[in-house]
């Protein structure tokens, strides 16, 4: 009898059943014999899940560059070794009943083949429905029938048919749909993947339409009920979270984003946390959701710090691995980050800060606020009046957008859509007696010039909110371009000019000293697209270069690195589609013209000096691939740059996490517990290769 305490890590992938000699695999749900030791179940992992490498006391996840199609899981061919696999247990079947089934299928196959042969000799065409009626029953007696019209030619109207399956092959195919069969495992894995990725309810398997579809598509597959699917999701979460923990333990530098969200349906609060890191195998940025923690106490700094500690311990993340933590500027969460980590590791969400810049400028100017409120009242009228909306739809295909206080740049989108439809709106309102007053021509001109001021803000916010590309190094260049672009806007109306001045004042107030943050300045210098072009303060630039120099000396003292030699590239920048970056191109041109007359007097390492002297690369180039290709030329800088590449500039990933949580926690699913929500959001955040679907 097995011991109640399992010390081997192999038991993280199996769970016991009522039969003490049989355990259930959490990866493929197959029943495996366990005769008091781990030999059989280790062999099962090696044969059926080769991507998981087991060693003494540790689990290693094999990272694969190539990814499979989700659809391929449902059509996986059986491995030859599975035919006599002693690990997989199937239910007892009456042989006479199986034999009768095979004979009936064989007879039906023969009738289908005779019909197909007769049809092909007369007209050269096979009726797909007649063949599908047999193949859809779940038997593999006929592997495939070539019925493509392109294969029929005047010279040959015969259709080639594959051989009829043998009785043993047909029996094996039927048994593959039993519990633990390879087809059942593949379909079940695909079902769990679909439910988690598409945010489907767990009761999907009990819906009439889904069951009818599965009956037609895979009639021999036994669809799991809601409770069984819930257990499967939990089991899948347990094993995949273990693999992700192992994966994160190998990463030296992690970036965390966190925020707190309140579910209005149940009045519950949740703490969300995402982790971001550089995947060296794929040369790409990776992210995963590690926390959707249901909160039961007040949101004080001490409580939030305790929750942070809990999540770090749960996922085995050391504080030394955390390079930076990105949150909004709320006093409680800011204090919690400083207490749990240090103040140097906190980075404010720059998207929130940009939103505050535009919000303060718009709401503090009376004339601007008057135009906004007038547009908002007209949009509200059309949203509430069916007759007015019907008349507007007859004239215009576009729908009006309403501003939402919690949605960034929503005022910009509302004004933009209103200007596009203004002529049609005026023609509708003129026939409505009790409708709101339409904007005057002067007010419409003000709204158009307001759009010119707000447009760069919207572009900058959108650029910073990405998480699949490097954003930490773009903060200083993007804000610099935003300020210069706003200054160059040509306006005529005094109201729009006052909005422009207010924007510039708020940008200077909130971003004027951003170069003093060493994390941002070093990230910018080590980005080959920018380097020192956007660093306007010579002192902060010199300080950042000295810090890089110090890190190079430390690396050299720890290990002797070979000297690097390289040739500089002279790729020309391509004009980006977004005009906001045109400011950057002008600075690149000026830098190239004055580069020779601007050499730093202080002594810096040869590798860093060579890197800085090279021209910048085009904006559209991938800097991850740049450092992967040029890492041999700058080996010391490549080691220094790695933690900075994973820095995200905003806490938007946590915001997206809560948007996804809102799509799951609907009115029909308002009883969903916090642990179930955590499981679904974690599985949904995984890349396909992290699912280990064979």
C-alpha positions in Angstrom: 0.0 0.0 0.0 1.3 3.4 -0.9 2.5 5.7 1.7 0.3 8.7 2.5 3.2 11.1 2.2 4.6 11.3 -1.3 8.0 12.8 -1.4 8.7 12.3 -5.1 7.8 15.2 -7.4 6.2 12.8 -9.8 3.1 12.7 -7.5 2.3 16.3 -8.5 1.1 14.9 -11.8 -1.1 12.1 -10.4 -4.0 11.8 -8.0 -5.2 8.7 -6.2 -8.5 6.9 -7.0 -10.7 4.6 -5.0 -8.6 1.7 -6.2 -5.3 1.9 -4.3 -3.4 0.3 -7.2 -4.6 2.8 -9.8 -3.8 6.5 -10.0 -5.2 9.2 -12.4 -2.8 11.3 -14.6 -3.7 15.0 -14.2 -2.2 15.8 -17.7 -4.2 13.3 -19.8 -6.7 11.8 -17.3 -5.5 8.3 -18.0 -5.7 5.5 -15.4 -2.2 4.1 -14.6 -1.2 1.2 -12.5 0.9 2.0 -9.4 2.1 -1.1 -7.6 3.5 0.7 -4.6 6.3 2.5 -6.5 6.8 5.2 -9.1 8.4 3.2 -11.9 5.2 2.7 -13.9 3.9 6.3 -13.5 7.4 7.7 -14.4 7.3 5.5 -17.6 3.9 6.9 -18.4 5.2 10.5 -18.2 8.2 9.6 -20.3 6.1 7.9 -23.0 3.1 10.1 -23.2 4.4 13.5 -22.0 8.0 13.8 -23.3 8.0 17.6 -23.0 8.2 17.1 -19.2 11.7 16.0 -18.1 11.9 14.4 -14.6 15.0 14.4 -12.6 15.8 13.5 -9.0 14.0 16.1 -6.9 13.2 18.5 -9.7 11.0 19.0 -12.7 12.2 20.6 -15.9 10.0 22.0 -18.6 11.3 21.6 -22.1 10.9 24.9 -23.9 9.9 24.4 -27.6 10.3 27.0 -30.3 7.7 25.4 -32.6 4.0 25.6 -31.6 1.2 23.3 -32.7 -2.2 24.2 -33.9 -5.0 23.8 -31.5 -7.0 21.9 -34.0 -4.3 19.3 -34.4 -5.0 17.9 -30.9 -8.3 16.4 -32.0 -6.7 14.5 -34.9 -3.6 13.2 -33.3 -2.6 9.8 -34.6 -1.9 7.1 -32.0 1.7 6.2 -31.2 2.7 2.7 -32.0 3.9 2.2 -28.4 0.4 2.9 -27.0 -1.1 -0.2 -28.5 0.4 -2.4 -25.8 0.9 0.3 -23.2 0.5 -1.5 -19.8 0.0 1.8 -18.0 -3.3 2.7 -19.6 -6.3 0.9 -18.1 -9.5 0.7 -20.0 -13.0 -0.5 -18.9 -13.9 -4.1 -19.4 -15.9 -4.7 -22.6 -17.8 -7.8 -23.6 -15.9 -9.3 -26.5 -19.0 -10.7 -28.2 -20.6 -7.2 -28.3 -17.4 -5.7 -29.7 -17.2 -8.4 -32.3 -20.8 -7.8 -33.4 -20.1 -4.0 -33.6 -17.0 -4.6 -35.8 -18.9 -7.0 -38.1 -21.7 -4.5 -38.6 -19.3 -1.7 -39.3 -17.4 -3.9 -41.8 -20.6 -4.7 -43.6 -21.5 -1.1 -43.7 -18.0 -0.3 -45.0 -18.3 -2.8 -47.8 -21.6 -1.4 -48.9 -20.1 2.1 -48.8 -17.1 1.0 -50.9 -19.3 -0.8 -53.4 -21.5 2.3 -53.8 -18.5 4.5 -54.2 -17.0 2.2 -56.8 -20.2 2.1 -58.7 -20.7 5.8 -58.6 -17.1 6.5 -59.7 -17.3 4.2 -62.7 -20.5 5.9 -63.9 -20.0 9.6 -63.1 -16.6 9.9 -61.5 -18.1 11.5 -58.4 -18.6 10.2 -54.9 -21.4 11.5 -52.7 -19.7 12.8 -49.6 -22.8 12.4 -47.4 -23.0 8.7 -48.0 -19.4 8.2 -46.9 -19.6 10.7 -44.0 -22.6 8.8 -42.6 -20.3 5.9 -41.9 -17.1 7.8 -41.0 -19.0 10.1 -38.6 -20.0 7.1 -36.5 -16.6 7.0 -35.0 -15.2 3.9 -36.8 -11.8 4.2 -38.6 -12.6 1.4 -41.1 -12.2 3.8 -44.0 -9.3 6.3 -43.4 -10.0 8.6 -46.2 -11.8 8.8 -49.6 -10.3 11.2 -52.1 -13.3 13.1 -53.6 -11.6 16.4 -54.6 -13.0 17.5 -57.9 -9.5 18.6 -59.1 -8.3 15.0 -59.1 -10.9 14.0 -61.7 -9.6 14.3 -65.2 -10.9 13.2 -68.6 -8.0 10.6 -68.8 -8.9 9.0 -65.4 -12.2 9.2 -63.6 -11.3 6.5 -61.1 -11.2 7.5 -57.4 -8.5 5.9 -55.3 -9.7 4.4 -52.0 -7.5 3.4 -49.1 -7.6 -0.1 -47.9 -10.2 -1.3 -45.4 -9.0 -1.3 -41.8 -8.4 -4.7 -40.2 -10.5 -5.9 -37.3 -7.7 -5.3 -34.8 -7.3 -1.7 -36.1 -11.1 -1.1 -35.8 -11.1 -2.6 -32.3 -8.2 -0.3 -31.3 -10.0 2.7 -32.8 -13.2 2.0 -30.8 -11.2 1.5 -27.6 -9.4 4.8 -28.1 -12.7 6.5 -27.1 -12.8 4.6 -23.8 -11.8 6.3 -20.6 -8.0 6.8 -20.9 -8.0 6.3 -24.7 -5.7 8.5 -26.7 -8.6 10.1 -28.6 -10.6 10.7 -25.4 -7.5 12.4 -23.8 -6.9 14.6 -26.9 -10.5 15.8 -27.1 -10.8 16.4 -23.4 -7.6 18.5 -23.4 -8.9 20.5 -26.3 -12.2 21.0 -24.5 -10.5 22.3 -21.4 -8.3 24.6 -23.6 -11.4 26.0 -25.4 -13.3 26.6 -22.1 -10.4 28.4 -20.5 -9.2 30.4 -23.5 -12.6 31.6 -24.7 -14.0 32.3 -21.2 -16.8 29.9 -21.7 -19.0 28.7 -18.8 -18.2 25.3 -17.3 -21.8 24.3 -18.0 -21.1 24.5 -21.8 -20.8 20.7 -21.9 -24.4 20.4 -20.7 -25.9 22.8 -23.2 -28.1 21.2 -25.8 -26.5 22.7 -28.9 -23.0 21.7 -27.8 -24.0 18.2 -27.1 -25.7 17.9 -30.5 -22.6 19.2 -32.2 -20.4 16.7 -30.4 -22.8 13.9 -31.2 -22.5 14.7 -34.9 -18.7 15.4 -34.8 -17.5 12.7 -32.4 -20.4 10.4 -31.5 -18.3 7.9 -29.6 -16.8 10.5 -27.2 -18.4 10.7 -23.8 -18.9 14.4 -22.9 -18.0 15.2 -19.3 -20.6 16.9 -17.2 -20.2 20.3 -15.5 -18.9 18.8 -12.2 -16.5 16.5 -14.0 -15.2 19.4 -16.2 -14.7 21.5 -13.0 -12.5 18.8 -11.5 -10.6 18.5 -14.8 -10.0 22.3 -14.8 -8.7 22.2 -11.2 -6.5 19.2 -12.0 -5.1 21.0 -15.1 -4.5 24.1 -13.1 -2.5 22.2 -10.4 -0.2 20.5 -12.8 0.4 23.5 -15.2 0.9 25.9 -12.3 3.6 23.6 -11.0 5.3 23.7 -14.4 5.0 27.6 -14.5 6.5 27.7 -11.0 9.4 25.7 -12.3 9.7 28.0 -15.3 9.7 31.1 -13.2 12.4 29.7 -10.8 14.8 29.7 -13.8 14.2 33.4 -14.5 16.6 35.9 -12.9 14.6 39.1 -13.4 10.8 39.5 -13.2 8.5 42.5 -13.6 5.3 42.5 -11.6 2.1 44.5 -12.2 -0.7 44.7 -9.6 -4.0 46.4 -9.0 -7.2 46.0 -7.0 -10.6 45.5 -8.6 -14.1 45.4 -7.1 -16.8 43.1 -8.6 -20.0 45.2 -8.6 -22.2 42.1 -8.9 -21.1 40.6 -5.6 -19.4 43.6 -4.0 -16.2 41.6 -3.7 -12.6 42.9 -4.1 -9.8 41.0 -5.8 -6.0 41.7 -5.9 -4.6 40.9 -9.3 -1.0 40.3 -10.2 0.8 39.5 -13.5 4.4 38.6 -14.0 6.5 39.6 -17.1 9.8 38.2 -18.1 12.1 37.7 -21.1 11.9 34.3 -22.6 15.4 33.6 -23.9 14.4 30.5 -25.8 11.8 32.3 -27.9 13.5 35.7 -27.8 10.2 37.3 -26.8 8.4 38.8 -23.9 6.3 36.4 -21.8 3.6 37.1 -19.2 1.3 35.0 -17.0 -1.4 35.7 -14.4 -0.2 34.5 -11.0 -2.8 36.1 -8.7 -6.5 36.9 -8.5 -6.8 36.9 -4.8 -10.2 37.4 -3.2 -9.9 40.0 -0.4 -11.7 39.9 2.9 -10.2 42.8 4.8 -9.8 46.5 4.3 -7.3 47.7 1.7 -4.7 49.1 4.0 -1.0 49.2 3.2 -0.3 46.5 5.8 -2.9 44.1 4.4 -1.9 44.6 0.8 1.7 44.0 1.8 0.6 40.7 3.5 -1.2 39.7 0.3 1.9 40.4 -1.8 3.9 38.2 0.5 1.3 35.4 0.2 1.4 35.5 -3.6 5.2 35.5 -3.8 5.3 32.5 -1.4 2.6 30.7 -3.3 4.5 30.9 -6.6 7.9 30.5 -5.2 9.1 33.9 -6.3 12.0 35.4 -4.4 12.2 39.1 -3.8 15.7 39.1 -5.3 14.1 38.0 -8.6 11.7 41.0 -8.7 13.3 43.8 -10.8 10.4 46.3 -10.7 6.8 46.5 -9.6 4.4 48.6 -11.6 1.2 49.9 -10.0 -0.9 53.1 -10.0 -0.1 55.9 -7.6 -2.6 55.1 -5.0 -1.2 55.8 -1.5 -2.1 52.4 0.0 -0.7 50.2 -2.8 2.4 52.5 -3.2 3.1 52.1 0.5 2.6 48.4 0.3 5.1 48.1 -2.5 7.7 50.1 -0.6 7.1 47.9 2.5 7.3 44.6 0.7 10.1 45.5 -1.7 11.8 48.8 -1.8 11.0 52.3 -3.1 13.6 51.9 -5.8 11.7 49.0 -7.3 8.4 50.8 -7.7 7.4 52.2 -11.1 4.3 54.3 -11.5 1.8 53.5 -14.3 2.6 56.1 -16.9 -0.8 55.5 -18.7 -2.6 56.6 -15.5 -0.3 59.6 -15.3 -1.0 60.6 -18.9 -4.7 60.2 -18.2 -4.4 62.6 -15.2 -2.7 65.1 -17.4 -5.5 65.3 -20.0 -8.2 65.0 -17.3 -7.0 68.0 -15.3 -6.5 70.1 -18.4 -10.0 69.4 -19.7 -11.9 69.8 -16.5 -10.2 72.9 -15.2 -11.0 75.1 -18.2 -14.6 76.5 -18.1 -14.9 77.1 -21.9 -13.5 73.7 -22.8 -15.8 71.9 -20.2 -18.8 73.8 -21.6 -18.2 72.4 -25.1 -17.6 68.9 -23.8 -20.8 68.9 -21.7 -22.8 70.2 -24.7 -21.5 67.3 -26.9 -22.2 64.8 -24.1 -25.8 65.9 -23.7 -26.4 65.5 -27.4 -24.8 62.0 -27.4 -26.9 61.1 -24.3 -30.1 62.2 -26.1 -29.4 60.0 -29.1 -28.6 57.1 -26.8 -31.9 57.4 -25.1 -34.2 58.4 -28.0 -35.1 55.5 -30.4 -36.7 57.9 -32.9 -33.6 60.1 -33.1 -31.3 57.1 -33.4 -33.4 55.7 -36.2 -33.3 58.9 -38.1 -29.5 59.2 -37.6 -29.0 55.6 -38.8 -30.8 56.5 -42.1 -28.2 59.2 -42.7 -25.0 57.7 -41.2 -23.6 54.3 -40.6 -21.5 55.4 -37.6 -22.7 55.2 -34.0 -22.1 58.0 -31.5 -19.7 57.2 -28.6 -20.3 58.3 -25.0 -17.5 59.4 -22.7 -16.9 57.3 -19.6 -14.9 58.7 -16.6 -13.1 55.4 -16.0 -12.1 54.9 -19.7 -8.9 56.6 -20.9 -9.2 59.0 -23.8 -13.0 58.5 -24.0 -13.6 62.2 -24.3 -11.3 62.3 -27.3 -13.2 59.4 -29.0 -16.6 61.0 -28.2 -15.6 64.4 -29.8 -14.0 62.7 -32.8 -17.1 60.6 -33.6 -19.3 63.7 -33.0 -17.3 65.8 -35.5 -17.6 63.1 -38.1 -21.4 62.9 -37.7 -22.0 66.6 -36.9 -23.8 67.4 -40.2 -26.1 64.5 -39.9 -26.8 65.2 -36.2 -27.7 68.8 -37.1 -30.2 67.7 -39.8 -31.9 65.3 -37.3 -32.0 67.8 -34.4 -33.6 70.5 -36.5 -36.7 68.4 -36.8 -37.0 67.6 -33.1 -38.7 70.2 -31.0 -37.6 69.1 -27.6 -34.2 68.0 -28.6 -30.9 69.4 -27.2 -29.4 72.5 -28.7 -26.9 71.8 -31.5 -23.3 73.2 -31.3 -22.7 76.5 -33.1 -20.2 76.8 -35.9 -17.7 78.5 -33.5 -18.1 75.7 -31.0 -17.6 73.0 -33.7 -14.3 74.8 -34.7 -13.3 74.7 -31.0 -14.0 71.0 -30.8 -11.9 70.4 -34.0 -8.9 72.2 -32.5 -9.4 70.4 -29.2 -9.0 67.1 -31.2 -5.7 68.3 -32.5 -4.4 68.8 -28.9 -5.8 65.5 -27.6 -4.7 63.3 -30.5 -1.0 63.0 -29.5 -2.1 62.1 -26.0 -4.2 59.2 -27.3 -1.3 58.0 -29.5 1.1 58.1 -26.6 -1.2 56.2 -24.3 -1.8 53.5 -26.9 1.9 53.1 -27.5 2.7 52.7 -23.8 -0.1 50.1 -23.1 1.5 47.2 -25.0 2.8 44.1 -23.2 4.1 42.0 -26.2 6.8 44.5 -27.0 9.3 46.5 -24.9 7.8 49.6 -23.4 10.0 50.5 -20.5 12.6 52.1 -22.7 10.1 54.1 -24.7 8.7 56.3 -21.8 11.3 59.1 -22.0 11.4 59.2 -25.9 7.6 59.1 -26.1 7.0 61.9 -23.6 9.7 64.0 -25.2 8.1 63.5 -28.6 4.7 64.2 -27.1 5.8 67.5 -25.6 7.5 68.7 -28.8 4.5 67.6 -31.0 2.1 69.4 -28.7 4.2 72.6 -28.9 4.2 72.5 -32.7 0.4 72.3 -33.0 -0.9 75.4 -34.9 -4.1 76.7 -33.3 -6.1 79.9 -33.8 -9.0 79.9 -31.2 -8.2 81.2 -27.7 -10.0 78.3 -26.0 -7.9 75.7 -27.8 -4.7 77.7 -27.1 -5.5 77.7 -23.4 -6.1 73.9 -23.5 -2.7 73.5 -25.2 -0.9 75.6 -22.5 -2.7 73.6 -19.8 -1.5 70.3 -21.4 2.1 71.4 -21.6 2.0 72.7 -18.0 0.7 69.4 -16.7 3.1 67.4 -18.8 6.0 69.4 -17.3 4.6 69.0 -13.8 4.2 65.2 -13.9 7.0 64.2 -16.3 9.6 67.0 -15.9 11.9 64.9 -13.7 11.4 61.5 -15.3 15.0 61.4 -16.5 16.2 61.3 -12.9 14.8 57.8 -12.6 17.8 55.7 -13.3 15.7 52.7 -14.4 14.1 54.7 -17.2 17.3 56.5 -18.4 19.4 53.3 -18.4 16.6 51.5 -20.3 16.5 54.3 -22.9 20.3 54.3 -23.4 20.4 50.5 -23.8 17.6 50.7 -26.4 19.5 50.8 -29.8 16.6 52.8 -31.3 17.1 55.8 -28.9 20.4 55.6 -26.9 21.1 59.2 -25.6 19.1 61.1 -28.2 16.2 61.9 -25.9 18.1 62.6 -22.7 18.0 66.4 -22.5 19.6 66.6 -19.1 23.5 66.1 -19.4 23.7 65.3 -15.6 21.2 62.5 -15.7 22.6 61.1 -18.9 26.2 61.1 -17.4 24.9 59.5 -14.2 23.1 56.7 -16.2 26.3 56.0 -18.3 28.4 55.8 -15.1 25.9 53.3 -13.6 26.3 51.1 -16.8 30.0 51.5 -16.5 29.9 50.3 -12.9 27.9 47.3 -13.8 30.4 46.4 -16.6 33.3 46.6 -14.1 31.4 44.3 -11.7 30.7 41.7 -14.4 34.4 41.8 -15.5 35.5 41.3 -11.9 33.3 38.2 -11.6 34.2 36.6 -14.9 36.8 37.4 -17.5 35.0 38.2 -20.8 36.7 38.2 -24.2 37.1 41.6 -25.8 34.5 42.4 -28.4 35.0 43.9 -31.8 32.3 44.8 -34.3 31.4 46.8 -37.3 28.8 49.5 -37.0 25.6 49.3 -39.1 24.2 52.3 -41.0 20.6 51.4 -41.4 18.4 54.4 -42.2 15.3 55.0 -40.2 12.1 54.4 -42.0 9.4 57.0 -41.4 6.8 55.4 -39.1 3.1 55.5 -39.8 2.4 57.5 -36.7 3.4 61.2 -37.0 4.2 61.4 -33.3 7.5 59.7 -33.9 8.4 62.2 -36.6 10.0 64.2 -33.8 12.3 61.3 -33.1 13.5 61.1 -36.7 14.4 64.8 -36.7 16.5 64.3 -33.5 18.3 61.3 -35.1 19.3 63.4 -38.1 20.6 66.2 -35.8 22.5 63.6 -33.7 24.2 62.2 -36.8 25.3 65.6 -37.9 26.8 66.6 -34.6 28.1 63.2 -33.4 31.8 63.8 -34.2 31.9 67.1 -32.4 30.3 65.7 -29.3 32.6 63.1 -27.7 32.4 62.6 -23.9 35.5 63.5 -22.1 35.3 60.9 -19.4 36.7 57.5 -19.9 34.2 54.8 -20.5 34.6 51.1 -21.4 35.4 50.3 -25.0 32.3 48.1 -25.5 30.0 50.8 -24.2 31.8 53.5 -26.2 31.5 51.4 -29.4 27.8 50.8 -28.8 27.1 54.5 -28.2 29.1 55.6 -31.3 27.0 53.4 -33.7 24.0 54.9 -35.4 20.5 54.1 -34.0 18.5 51.4 -35.6 15.1 52.0 -37.3 12.1 52.4 -35.0 10.4 49.4 -36.5 13.2 47.0 -35.7 12.8 44.5 -32.9 15.3 45.3 -30.1 14.9 41.8 -28.7 16.2 40.3 -31.9 18.9 43.1 -32.1 20.4 42.0 -28.7 20.0 38.3 -29.6 22.0 38.8 -32.9 24.5 41.4 -31.6 24.9 39.9 -28.2 28.3 38.4 -29.2 29.6 41.8 -30.1 28.4 43.4 -26.9 28.5 40.5 -24.4 28.7 42.7 -21.3 26.0 45.0 -22.3 23.8 42.1 -23.2 23.9 40.8 -19.6 23.1 44.3 -18.3 20.2 44.9 -20.7 18.2 41.7 -20.0 16.4 42.9 -16.8 15.5 46.2 -18.5 13.9 44.5 -21.5 11.1 43.0 -19.4 10.0 46.3 -17.8 6.5 47.3 -18.7 5.6 50.9 -18.5 2.0 50.6 -17.3 -0.2 48.4 -15.1 -2.5 47.9 -18.0 -1.9 44.1 -17.9 -3.7 44.0 -14.5 -6.4 46.2 -16.0 -6.9 43.8 -18.8 -6.9 40.9 -16.3 -9.9 42.5 -14.5 -11.7 43.2 -17.8 -11.4 39.5 -18.5 -12.6 38.7 -15.0 -15.6 40.9 -15.6 -16.4 38.8 -18.7 -16.2 35.6 -16.7 -18.0 36.9 -13.5 -21.3 37.7 -15.2 -24.8 37.7 -13.8 -25.3 34.1 -14.7 -22.0 33.1 -13.1 -22.1 35.3 -10.0 -21.6 32.4 -7.6 -18.2 31.7 -9.0 -15.7 31.4 -6.2 -12.4 33.2 -6.1 -10.3 30.1 -6.4 -12.2 29.0 -9.5 -11.8 32.5 -11.0 -8.1 32.3 -10.3 -7.8 28.9 -12.1 -9.7 30.1 -15.2 -7.7 33.4 -15.5 -4.4 31.6 -15.0 -5.2 29.0 -17.7 -6.4 31.7 -20.0 -3.2 33.7 -19.7 -1.0 30.7 -20.8 0.6 30.4 -24.2 -0.4 27.4 -26.2 3.0 25.7 -25.7 2.7 26.1 -21.9 -0.4 23.8 -22.1 1.7 20.8 -23.1 -1.0 19.4 -25.3 0.4 16.4 -27.1 
